[in-house]
C-alpha cells in the first residue's frame, strides 16, 4: 500500500529493488508493506511495532518464502499511502501509527514507530492518500 512517489534531491524517482535472503516467513506479506529486516528476520510494521521500517516489500511473498524482493528505505524517499481513518488533527512532521493497509491518524506513543506525515495532499477521509516518509534513526 506504500508507493514511492518521490526521492527528494534525486535525479530519478525509481528505487533499486533487490532480493534479500531471509528466515522462512511465518505469514504472507503483501507488496507495498513496510518491514524491518534484521539478521534475516522480517517483521512487518503494525500499529504496535517498536522497530523502524528498513525496507518496502516490492512483490508479495508467500508464507514460508526464504527470499523477498524489497527496496531499501533511504533518506529523502516520499511515499503515498491511504489513510485508515479520517485525518483529524494530523500535523506535518508528526509520526503516526501504520499498518500494511495505510496510515492511521493516531500519533505514536512511547517506543512505537510509524511514518512521518510529509504532506496531507488535501486528504481528509478514510481512503484518501497522504504523503509520508519513514524515520531512519
N, C-alpha and C positions, 0 to 999 in steps of 0.2 A: 503494500500500500504506500510505501515511501518511494517517490520517484525523484531522481536527481534532475533538477531543472537549471541549476547554475553553479559554476565554480568561480567564485569571486577572484578577480585578477588572473583568471585563466585564459589561455588562448582558445581553448575549445571547451565544450560542455559535455564531453564524453569521458566517463571514468573508465579506467582499465580494469577489466574483470580478471580474476584468476581463480583457479581451482585449488582448494585447500584440503589436505587430508585431515580428517577429524575422527574422534572416537565415534563409534556407531551411534547414530541419532536415536533417541528414545521415542521420538514422535516426529511426524512430518512437519516441515517448515515451508510456508508459502513464500513465493517470490515477493520481494519488497519488504520483507521483515527485517527490522534491525536486530542484530545479535551481538553477543560478546563471545569471542573465541579466545580461550586461554588454555595453554597446554593441551590443545586438541579438543577440549570440551566446548560444545556450543550451547550457549544459554540465550534463548530468545527473550527479548526485553518485554516485560509486562508492567502493569501499573504498580507493582510492588518490588520490582527489580532494584538491587542496590549496586549493580555494576554498570560501567559505561558501555555504550554501544561502540563496537570496534569495526563492524562490517555491516553491509546490507546484502541480504541474500538475493542473487540475481535470477536464479532458476529454482523452482520448487524442488525440495529434496524430500524423498520418502523416508519413512521410519526405517532405521537400520542402515541408512546410507553412510559410507565411510569417507566420502568426499563431497564438497559442496562448492558451487560457483558463487563467488562473492566479489564485492567491491570494497576496498579498504576505505574507511572514513578518514578524510583528510581535512585540515583546516580550510575554511572557505567554501565548503560544499553546502549548497542550499537545496532542501528537498521540499516537494509538495506532498501534503498528506491531508486526508479528510479529518474534520472534527468529529469526535464521537459524542459530543454534546454541544449545546449552544455555547457560543464564545464567551458569554458572561463578562467577567471583569479581567479577562486575559490581557496582559500588557507585553509589548515588545521587550525582549530581553529576559522575560520570566521563563523559568523552567517548569514544564508541565508533564504530568504522567502520560505514558504512551502505551500502546499495545500494537499488535500486528495490524489491527484494523484502523489505526489512526491516532490522533492526538486528543487527549482529554482536556477539559477546561479546568481541571483540578491541579493546583500548584503542587509540586513535590514537597515533601517534608522529610526531615531528618536525613537519613542516608539514601533515600530513594533517588534514583536518577531517571531522567527523561529526555525531552527535547526542548530546545530553546526557541521561543517564538521569534522569528526573524521579521515577518510581515504578515498581518492578518489578511491582506489582499482582498478586503471587502467581505470576508466571510462573516457570517452571523449565526447560522443554524447548523444543526447536525447534518453532516454530509458535505458541507461547504469546504473548500480547500484552503489551507493556510500554508505559509512557507515557514520551515523550521530548519535549524541547524542542530548538531549534536555536540555537547560538551566533550572535549577531548582530554581533559585533565581535572 
